[in-house]
Amino acid sequence: MSRKLESIDIEVNERKGTATPTWEVIIPGKRSIGIIEQEEDRYHVVSSKTSHSLYSKTLESAINELLSYFTLHEK
């Protein structure tokens, strides 16, 4: 079982005024996909729709994990 590959345009915006470094991943003009927070040596990812929680070692891998989860479970 495979899905056709497609490109998803996203924006990663840093949130100001938070205690920890935080980024919001959004599809421009549509909706927020999730939030990424830096916790010491890892990144905590929370999906917007289902509040599913994931952890990654780098910001780039956190964004990729969030996009993968979104594509498979929320789209």
TIMI-2910 file (N, C-alpha, C, CB; in pm, 1 decimal, decimal comma, always signed):
<rs>
+----------+----------+----------+----------+----------+----------+----------+----------+----------+----------+----------+----------+------+
!      n_x !      n_y !      n_z !     ca_x !     ca_y !     ca_z !      c_x !      c_y !      c_z !     cb_x !     cb_y !     cb_z ! resn !
+----------+----------+----------+----------+----------+----------+----------+----------+----------+----------+----------+----------+------+
!    +84,9 !   -117,1 !     +0,0 !     +0,0 !     +0,0 !     +0,0 !    +89,8 !   +123,9 !     +0,0 !    -96,8 !     -0,4 !   +122,6 !  Met !
!    +78,7 !   +204,9 !   -100,7 !   +159,5 !   +325,7 !   -107,4 !    +72,4 !   +443,0 !   -148,6 !   +276,8 !   +308,0 !   -205,3 !  Ser !
!   +121,6 !   +559,5 !   -114,7 !    +51,5 !   +682,0 !   -151,8 !   +132,0 !   +755,5 !   -256,6 !    +26,9 !   +772,1 !    -28,8 !  Arg !
!    +63,2 !   +830,0 !   -338,0 !   +130,2 !   +913,3 !   -437,0 !   +202,7 !  +1026,0 !   -364,3 !    +28,8 !   +969,9 !   -541,4 !  Lys !
!   +326,3 !  +1050,7 !   -402,8 !   +402,9 !  +1158,0 !   -340,6 !   +347,8 !  +1293,2 !   -381,8 !   +551,1 !  +1147,4 !   -377,7 !  Leu !
!   +339,3 !  +1382,7 !   -285,8 !   +294,8 !  +1517,9 !   -315,3 !   +373,0 !  +1616,3 !   -229,0 !   +142,3 !  +1532,6 !   -291,6 !  Glu !
!   +383,5 !  +1735,8 !   -274,6 !   +455,4 !  +1840,2 !   -204,0 !   +357,4 !  +1922,6 !   -120,4 !   +532,3 !  +1930,4 !   -303,2 !  Ser !
!   +395,0 !  +1947,2 !     +5,2 !   +313,3 !  +2029,8 !    +93,1 !   +394,0 !  +2155,7 !   +124,5 !   +272,6 !  +1952,4 !   +224,9 !  Ile !
!   +341,2 !  +2272,0 !    +89,5 !   +406,4 !  +2397,7 !   +123,3 !   +378,6 !  +2429,0 !   +269,8 !   +357,4 !  +2513,2 !    +30,9 !  Asp !
!   +484,3 !  +2459,3 !   +344,4 !   +467,8 !  +2491,2 !   +486,2 !   +547,5 !  +2615,6 !   +521,2 !   +511,7 !  +2372,9 !   +574,6 !  Ile !
!   +514,4 !  +2672,5 !   +636,1 !   +592,6 !  +2780,5 !   +696,8 !   +625,0 !  +2737,3 !   +837,7 !   +515,6 !  +2917,8 !   +695,2 !  Glu !
!   +745,8 !  +2767,8 !   +882,1 !   +786,2 !  +2741,8 !  +1019,7 !   +813,7 !  +2878,1 !  +1082,6 !   +913,1 !  +2646,0 !  +1027,6 !  Val !
!   +728,8 !  +2917,4 !  +1178,0 !   +738,9 !  +3048,5 !  +1240,2 !   +777,7 !  +3035,2 !  +1386,8 !   +606,8 !  +3124,6 !  +1226,7 !  Asn !
!   +878,7 !  +3112,2 !  +1426,7 !   +919,9 !  +3110,8 !  +1567,0 !   +822,4 !  +3195,0 !  +1648,8 !  +1065,6 !  +3163,8 !  +1583,0 !  Glu !
!   +782,5 !  +3142,4 !  +1762,6 !   +693,7 !  +3216,1 !  +1852,5 !   +779,0 !  +3296,0 !  +1949,8 !   +597,2 !  +3119,7 !  +1928,9 !  Arg !
!   +747,2 !  +3421,6 !  +1964,3 !   +819,6 !  +3509,9 !  +2056,5 !   +749,5 !  +3512,3 !  +2191,8 !   +830,3 !  +3653,5 !  +1998,8 !  Lys !
!   +823,8 !  +3542,3 !  +2295,9 !   +765,7 !  +3558,5 !  +2429,1 !   +734,2 !  +3428,5 !  +2501,3 !   +641,9 !  +3638,1 !  +2418,7 !  Gly !
!   +795,7 !  +3317,8 !  +2461,9 !   +774,9 !  +3191,2 !  +2531,0 !   +898,7 !  +3157,7 !  +2613,8 !   +743,6 !  +3077,5 !  +2430,1 !  Thr !
!   +879,9 !  +3078,6 !  +2718,5 !   +990,5 !  +3043,4 !  +2807,6 !  +1094,6 !  +2956,3 !  +2737,7 !   +937,5 !  +2971,4 !  +2930,7 !  Ala !
!  +1050,5 !  +2868,5 !  +2648,3 !  +1141,2 !  +2782,3 !  +2572,2 !  +1129,1 !  +2815,6 !  +2424,2 !  +1110,1 !  +2631,8 !  +2597,5 !  Thr !
!  +1234,7 !  +2790,7 !  +2346,7 !  +1224,3 !  +2813,6 !  +2202,2 !  +1110,6 !  +2729,8 !  +2143,9 !  +1358,2 !  +2779,8 !  +2131,5 !  Pro !
!  +1019,6 !  +2796,3 !  +2071,0 !   +899,5 !  +2731,1 !  +2018,5 !   +875,1 !  +2774,8 !  +1875,3 !   +776,5 !  +2763,1 !  +2106,0 !  Thr !
!   +833,4 !  +2678,4 !  +1791,2 !   +801,9 !  +2705,8 !  +1652,4 !   +664,0 !  +2650,9 !  +1619,7 !   +908,2 !  +2645,4 !  +1559,2 !  Trp !
!   +592,8 !  +2720,1 !  +1530,4 !   +463,4 !  +2673,0 !  +1483,1 !   +477,7 !  +2638,6 !  +1334,9 !   +350,9 !  +2780,5 !  +1506,4 !  Glu !
!   +431,2 !  +2520,2 !  +1296,7 !   +436,6 !  +2475,8 !  +1157,9 !   +297,0 !  +2490,7 !  +1100,4 !   +488,2 !  +2327,7 !  +1145,8 !  Val !
!   +285,3 !  +2567,6 !   +990,6 !   +153,5 !  +2593,9 !   +932,5 !   +154,8 !  +2570,1 !   +781,5 !   +109,1 !  +2738,1 !   +963,0 !  Ile !
!    +36,2 !  +2541,9 !   +728,4 !    +14,3 !  +2542,0 !   +584,5 !    -41,1 !  +2681,0 !   +553,8 !    -84,8 !  +2424,4 !   +537,0 !  Ile !
!    +31,9 !  +2763,3 !   +477,8 !    -11,0 !  +2901,6 !   +454,1 !   -154,0 !  +2911,0 !   +402,1 !    +82,7 !  +2968,3 !   +355,8 !  Pro !
!   -231,2 !  +2997,5 !   +465,8 !   -368,2 !  +3021,7 !   +423,2 !   -467,4 !  +2915,6 !   +464,7 !   -371,9 !  +3035,0 !   +277,8 !  Gly !
!   -422,5 !  +2810,6 !   +530,9 !   -514,0 !  +2702,9 !   +567,2 !   -522,0 !  +2681,3 !   +717,7 !   -471,9 !  +2574,8 !   +499,9 !  Lys !
!   -415,6 !  +2622,0 !   +776,7 !   -423,8 !  +2590,3 !   +918,4 !   -288,0 !  +2556,2 !   +977,6 !   -519,2 !  +2475,7 !   +940,1 !  Arg !
!   -285,3 !  +2547,2 !  +1109,2 !   -166,3 !  +2506,3 !  +1181,7 !   -158,1 !  +2354,0 !  +1183,4 !   -167,0 !  +2563,0 !  +1325,5 !  Ser !
!    -39,3 !  +2300,8 !  +1160,1 !    -18,5 !  +2156,1 !  +1165,7 !    +23,2 !  +2114,6 !  +1306,2 !    +88,0 !  +2112,0 !  +1062,8 !  Ile !
!   +109,2 !  +2195,7 !  +1369,2 !   +155,7 !  +2159,4 !  +1502,6 !   +255,2 !  +2258,1 !  +1559,3 !   +217,1 !  +2023,5 !  +1500,0 !  Gly !
!   +296,6 !  +2227,5 !  +1682,2 !   +390,5 !  +2310,5 !  +1757,8 !   +514,0 !  +2226,6 !  +1790,0 !   +324,5 !  +2366,1 !  +1889,1 !  Ile !
!   +631,7 !  +2289,3 !  +1782,9 !   +757,2 !  +2224,1 !  +1819,3 !   +821,5 !  +2307,3 !  +1929,8 !   +853,5 !  +2209,2 !  +1695,1 !  Ile !
!   +855,3 !  +2242,1 !  +2041,9 !   +921,9 !  +2309,3 !  +2154,3 !  +1055,9 !  +2241,8 !  +2179,9 !   +833,1 !  +2306,1 !  +2283,0 !  Glu !
!  +1157,8 !  +2323,0 !  +2205,8 !  +1288,8 !  +2266,7 !  +2236,7 !  +1294,6 !  +2237,0 !  +2385,6 !  +1403,6 !  +2363,3 !  +2194,4 !  Gln !
!  +1329,4 !  +2112,8 !  +2419,3 !  +1342,7 !  +2069,8 !  +2558,0 !  +1483,8 !  +2015,5 !  +2577,1 !  +1234,8 !  +1962,2 !  +2595,2 !  Glu !
!  +1571,2 !  +2092,0 !  +2638,2 !  +1710,9 !  +2055,4 !  +2661,0 !  +1777,0 !  +2002,4 !  +2535,0 !  +1720,6 !  +1951,9 !  +2771,0 !  Glu !
!  +1793,3 !  +1869,6 !  +2519,9 !  +1866,0 !  +1814,5 !  +2405,9 !  +1775,8 !  +1750,6 !  +2301,5 !  +1964,8 !  +1713,5 !  +2453,7 !  Asp !
!  +1645,5 !  +1776,5 !  +2306,2 !  +1553,1 !  +1720,3 !  +2207,5 !  +1438,7 !  +1816,7 !  +2179,9 !  +1497,9 !  +1585,3 !  +2255,7 !  Arg !
!  +1360,0 !  +1783,7 !  +2077,6 !  +1247,8 !  +1868,0 !  +2036,2 !  +1117,8 !  +1791,3 !  +2057,1 !  +1262,7 !  +1912,5 !  +1887,4 !  Tyr !
!  +1022,4 !  +1855,0 !  +2121,2 !   +891,7 !  +1795,8 !  +2148,5 !   +792,5 !  +1848,7 !  +2045,5 !   +843,9 !  +1827,9 !  +2294,1 !  His !
!   +729,9 !  +1757,2 !  +1971,7 !   +636,6 !  +1791,8 !  +1864,9 !   +495,5 !  +1753,4 !  +1909,3 !   +674,7 !  +1720,3 !  +1731,0 !  Val !
!   +400,3 !  +1845,9 !  +1893,8 !   +260,2 !  +1817,9 !  +1926,6 !   +175,5 !  +1855,6 !  +1805,5 !   +214,0 !  +1896,7 !  +2055,2 !  Val !
!    +99,4 !  +1758,7 !  +1752,3 !    +12,6 !  +1787,3 !  +1637,9 !   -106,1 !  +1870,4 !  +1684,0 !    -35,6 !  +1656,0 !  +1570,2 !  Ser !
!   -152,2 !  +1960,0 !  +1599,9 !   -262,1 !  +2050,5 !  +1636,2 !   -396,2 !  +1979,9 !  +1645,7 !   -272,0 !  +2162,5 !  +1535,8 !  Ser !
!   -424,7 !  +1891,3 !  +1552,7 !   -557,0 !  +1831,2 !  +1545,4 !   -580,3 !  +1725,2 !  +1653,1 !   -577,4 !  +1770,3 !  +1409,5 !  Lys !
!   -484,4 !  +1633,5 !  +1671,1 !   -504,9 !  +1522,0 !  +1763,8 !   -422,1 !  +1532,1 !  +1891,1 !   -473,3 !  +1393,3 !  +1695,1 !  Thr !
!   -337,2 !  +1633,7 !  +1901,8 !   -246,5 !  +1651,9 !  +2015,7 !   -154,1 !  +1532,5 !  +2035,9 !   -326,4 !  +1676,2 !  +2142,5 !  Ser !
!   -122,8 !  +1461,9 !  +1926,9 !    -29,6 !  +1349,3 !  +1932,9 !   +110,0 !  +1404,3 !  +1959,9 !    -32,5 !  +1265,3 !  +1800,2 !  His !
!   +185,4 !  +1338,4 !  +2046,0 !   +315,6 !  +1385,4 !  +2088,4 !   +427,3 !  +1299,6 !  +2029,4 !   +324,2 !  +1386,0 !  +2240,0 !  Ser !
!   +531,8 !  +1364,6 !  +1976,5 !   +648,8 !  +1298,6 !  +1919,9 !   +774,4 !  +1368,3 !  +1972,2 !   +644,5 !  +1300,4 !  +1763,5 !  Leu !
!   +888,5 !  +1298,9 !  +1968,1 !  +1015,4 !  +1358,6 !  +2007,5 !  +1119,6 !  +1334,4 !  +1899,8 !  +1063,1 !  +1301,9 !  +2142,3 !  Tyr !
!  +1207,3 !  +1433,9 !  +1877,6 !  +1313,8 !  +1423,9 !  +1778,6 !  +1440,8 !  +1487,3 !  +1833,8 !  +1272,3 !  +1491,4 !  +1645,8 !  Ser !
!  +1554,0 !  +1452,3 !  +1770,5 !  +1682,7 !  +1504,9 !  +1816,2 !  +1720,0 !  +1638,3 !  +1752,9 !  +1790,6 !  +1405,3 !  +1787,9 !  Lys !
!  +1665,5 !  +1668,7 !  +1634,2 !  +1696,5 !  +1795,0 !  +1567,3 !  +1566,3 !  +1863,1 !  +1524,9 !  +1789,3 !  +1771,6 !  +1444,0 !  Thr !
!  +1574,5 !  +1992,3 !  +1500,6 !  +1458,0 !  +2067,5 !  +1455,3 !  +1412,3 !  +2017,6 !  +1318,5 !  +1489,6 !  +2218,0 !  +1449,8 !  Leu !
!  +1506,3 !  +1991,2 !  +1229,6 !  +1471,4 !  +1942,2 !  +1096,5 !  +1397,8 !  +1808,3 !  +1103,1 !  +1597,3 !  +1928,2 !  +1011,2 !  Glu !
!  +1446,3 !  +1716,6 !  +1185,9 !  +1378,3 !  +1587,3 !  +1196,4 !  +1242,7 !  +1602,0 !  +1264,8 !  +1465,3 !  +1487,0 !  +1273,3 !  Ser !
!  +1228,6 !  +1698,9 !  +1355,6 !  +1099,3 !  +1724,7 !  +1420,2 !   +997,1 !  +1772,6 !  +1316,8 !  +1114,8 !  +1829,9 !  +1533,6 !  Ala !
!  +1039,1 !  +1861,4 !  +1227,7 !   +950,3 !  +1909,7 !  +1121,6 !   +910,7 !  +1794,0 !  +1030,2 !  +1018,6 !  +2022,5 !  +1039,7 !  Ile !
!  +1007,5 !  +1710,1 !   +992,3 !   +978,4 !  +1595,1 !   +905,7 !   +884,7 !  +1495,4 !   +972,4 !  +1107,6 !  +1525,2 !   +866,4 !  Asn !
!   +904,4 !  +1468,9 !  +1102,3 !   +815,5 !  +1378,5 !  +1176,5 !   +673,6 !  +1433,9 !  +1179,7 !   +867,3 !  +1356,9 !  +1320,4 !  Glu !
!   +661,1 !  +1563,3 !  +1202,5 !   +529,3 !  +1626,0 !  +1207,0 !   +459,7 !  +1617,1 !  +1071,6 !   +541,3 !  +1772,2 !  +1250,6 !  Leu !
!   +533,0 !  +1644,6 !   +963,0 !   +475,7 !  +1634,9 !   +829,0 !   +435,9 !  +1491,5 !   +795,6 !   +574,6 !  +1687,0 !   +725,4 !  Leu !
!   +517,3 !  +1395,4 !   +833,5 !   +484,2 !  +1254,5 !   +809,7 !   +358,8 !  +1215,3 !   +885,4 !   +600,8 !  +1163,6 !   +850,5 !  Ser !
!   +350,4 !  +1254,7 !  +1011,6 !   +232,5 !  +1222,1 !  +1091,9 !   +107,8 !  +1287,5 !  +1031,9 !   +252,2 !  +1267,8 !  +1238,6 !  Tyr !
!   +120,4 !  +1415,1 !   +993,4 !     +9,2 !  +1486,6 !   +933,6 !    -40,1 !  +1417,1 !   +805,9 !    +50,2 !  +1630,3 !   +903,1 !  Phe !
!    +54,5 !  +1379,5 !   +719,3 !    +19,1 !  +1316,4 !   +592,0 !    -49,9 !  +1181,1 !   +613,0 !   +144,3 !  +1298,1 !   +505,8 !  Thr !
!     -3,0 !  +1104,1 !   +708,4 !    -57,9 !   +970,0 !   +729,5 !   -186,4 !   +968,2 !   +811,6 !    +44,2 !   +884,5 !   +796,9 !  Leu !
!   -201,0 !  +1058,9 !   +908,8 !   -310,3 !  +1046,0 !  +1004,4 !   -413,2 !  +1159,5 !  +1005,3 !   -253,4 !  +1034,1 !  +1138,3 !  His !
!   -375,1 !  +1277,2 !   +962,0 !   -465,9 !  +1390,9 !   +977,8 !   -519,0 !  +1446,3 !   +847,7 !   -397,6 !  +1499,2 !  +1051,2 !  Glu !
!   -455,6 !  +1416,7 !   +738,6 !   -494,6 !  +1476,9 !   +611,5 !   -625,4 !  +1423,6 !   +562,2 !   -389,2 !  +1454,2 !   +508,1 !  Lys !
+----------+----------+----------+----------+----------+----------+----------+----------+----------+----------+----------+----------+------+
</rs>
